[in-house]
Amino acid sequence: MDENKKYEEAVAELEQIVNRMENNELDIDSMSEQLKRAQQLIKLCKDKLTKTDEEIKKILADED
């Protein structure tokens, strides 16, 4: 997986996948692959958000 991919890049790629699906630009085989890719990107985004949230909470707790 793209552990080094930036959050913004992952979101942009997800948006591209959604747009292609909404515009019926994918055939059945591509759709399956793109759905799998979207799942990977969603997990990556969730992981990054969770990690960032934990880091922010730690920083704020250290200030107290």
C-alpha angles and dihedrals in degrees: 000000000000100000090164095050111116120242091242091052091051092050091048091051090048090052090052091052092049092048092051091050093047091049093048091240095140129079120217095268093048092045092058092050092045092050090053090049091049090053090053092049093048090052090048091051093047091049092050092048092049092048092048092048091052092048092050092049090050092050092049092046091051090056092060 
